Amino acid sequence: MSIPVDVADLAKALTDFGAGYLLTSSAEGRVKAVTVEPGVEDGVVVVPGPGKGSTANIAVNPDVTLLFPPREHHGFTLLVDGTATVEGGPDGTARITPATAVLHRPASHADGPAAGACGQDCRSIDG
């Protein structure tokens, strides 16, 4: 089961999650995952200090995914796909322009908590 999240509502959606993972891939296609605690500024996801490996991957392949696991058993995972740039060199800050965001969990986990305040049938995160 997947519920689209309006990227304009991403900052609010992130408040339901803790740390997540930035997934990047090298020129050879090797995936790297690092733990991150990003913020959102003017619709852009800001990841301070993702590390030299991640910034090197972004330089050769700017397509990234952010994955935020559920806090509760059978809860929703937040997945955000976007395009990243790095400011400040190899130890700098990644800035991710989100393209899509979705709350996801397998149908077999439907006994878990509802998605945010809007329930399982919502199309975006709202108040």
Secondary structure as UniProt FT lines:
FT   STRAND          2..4
FT   HELIX           7..9
FT   HELIX           10..14
FT   TURN            15..16
FT   STRAND          20..25
FT   TURN            27..28
FT   STRAND          31..36
FT   STRAND          39..41
FT   TURN            42..43
FT   STRAND          44..48
FT   HELIX           52..60
FT   STRAND          63..68
FT   TURN            73..74
FT   STRAND          77..87
FT   TURN            90..91
FT   STRAND          93..104
FT   HELIX           107..109
FT   TURN            110..111
FT   TURN            116..118
FT   TURN            120..121
//
